[in-house]
Structure formats: structure tokens, C-alpha cells
Amino acid sequence: MDAQFRSRCATLGATFTQPVDKPDETAEATLRALWWLAAGEPRSLAAARSEPLPTLNAEGLARVDALVSRRLDGVPLAHLTGRQDFCGLELLAAASALVPRRETELLAESAIQLGNQLAGGQDGIQVVDVCTGSGNVALAIASHCPAARVFGADIDAAAIGLAQENALRLGLDARVSFRCGDLLAPFAGPDFRRQIDLLTCNPPYISSAKVERMPSEISAHEPRTAFDGGPLGVSILMRLIDEAPLWLRDGGWLAFEVGLGQGRSMARCLERRSEYDEVREIHDANGATRVLLARRNGIEASHAAP
């Protein structure tokens, strides 16, 4: 088996182009995940690394080769395995929602830290995650912040179905629920207006023109709505900044991911708004701003969307 794996790993390595947006998907890690899948035990990359590989017979090796071929044809690894790890959670993945990226863990980790700080002086906190996709950020917060009651929303009903499956699979469905609708529209009632402690979002932030030029592995297999942020890439970001004050309680926090190069301009937008009294920029390992946090200060919104 070791020789069979090494041989296939060398062959794959010679032809495999590692996705720039998935730094952990090396040729060897990819082959390990496909090996487990061929054995009938689908696992994410992280889970596939944790144990010795199973032995495969000739039929199993043929399945591996067929899976490798599909991966080289551009089918995302997470769509083949149906699994993606995120903040220590083993999530179901499918073409109906964005495959959770490693950079989004920075948003989830920042939100978890804020959530636990907010919960320190309360019996519980109300968290809403919009553009939730597979539910990865919402479920990570619920998993690591026991005091949080979490709600997620997405405009795509198929993504909501996947998020609900993930909540059930992780045993978090008692504290996490999902709704279908456009951004904050599913939370228009009095239970949410000015009642949210923490509002999170991993929005689409790629300009429409750039979406057309994205690698086919992304553009042909993942939902466009998860990437397309309008002509300048900031349409949803600006809506979020405008609308959030109508939902956040005094002292509540808005937390969202931004694209490379968008951080400073989006931070200035927040700083110019009278409804926010503190803005924080969270940087990735390369020093780029990838997450923004803003605190609601209690002044009534002057030009937020109705």
C-alpha cells in the first residue's frame, strides 16, 4: 500500500496545480483524502491526515485513480469528498454553497472571542450570521461559544438546506437555526430589531468582472452568488454597513470579512458612520486586513436602509 500511495502521489504531484485559495490542499493531502473516499470513508483533509491510510484492493485503487482524474479535471476536492474542515468542525460540503476557506477562520475566531466576551456579563447572547452558506461561521460560533443562540441566513435555499444538515450532524440544531432570505430581511421582527449582540457575515466581495476571470474550478463549480459583490465588489459590504445598526443592540458588534485591498477603505466607511464608536482591523499572517469589527454606539441610524 505504501508503494502504491507513493507512486500515485508522485504522479499526481507532477500534474497537480495547488489551488491558491486552499493552501492546505497539497498533492499528498489531496491524495490522502481521495484514498479514504475510495475506501468508503469520506473525510476532510484534516480528518484524512489523522490516521494511517487503509489498504485498498485493486478495485479500490481503480476508484482512487478515477477520483484523481476528476480532481485534475477541476472538480473541487470538497465536492468529491463531501467534507470540509473548518475551525475544528467536520462539515458537509456540496456545490450548493461556498466551500469554507481557511482565511474565513479568522472571521470565525474573531467572532468567537467577541461572543465569549459579550456573554461574560449576560445569561446568553443572540448571534446572527448572514450570507451563511454551509453554516460554517454560525456553527463555529455555536460550538465554541456555549452562551450563544445563533441564527443564520442565506438567499439560497439549497445552501440553507446544507447548513441545516450540518447543524444536525454536529448536534448543534438546538442552538442554531437557519432562515432563507436576502441579507437581514429574515430577521425583520421585533425579536431581532436592535436585539442582536453579534452580527457576522462572510459576504461576496469579488467584483463582477473578476468573477468572470476566476479559475474554472471556482467559477464552474461554486455558486456565483457567494463571490459576486457587484461592479466594484462592495455592494453587499455597503448594504451590511448601512443596515446593521437597525439590528444591533447598543454595544453590539458587527464582524465581517473583506477581500484583499478592501480593508482600509471599508474601515474608513465604518469610521465615518456615527452609529459605530469603535472599529478594529484584524490582519492575517501577511499583515493584510481581512476582518473588520465595529461596535454599535447607541446613536440612532441616520441613513440606514428601512
Secondary structure, 3 states (H helix, E strand, C coil): CHHHHHHHHHHHHHHCCCCCCCCCCCHHHHHHHHHHHHCCCCCCHHHHCCCCCCCCCHHHHHHHHHHHHHHHCCCCHHHHHCEEEECCEEEECCCCCCCCCCCHHHHHHHHHHHHHHHHCCCCCEEEEEECCCCCHHHHHHHHHCCCEEEEEEECCHHHHHHHHHHHHHHCCCCCEEEEECCCCHHHCCCCCCCCEEEEEECCCCECHHHHHCCCHHHHCCCCHHHCECCCCCCHHHHHHHHHHHHCEEEEEEEEEECCCCCHHHHHHHHHHCCCEEEEEEEECCCCCEEEEEEEECCCCCCCCCC
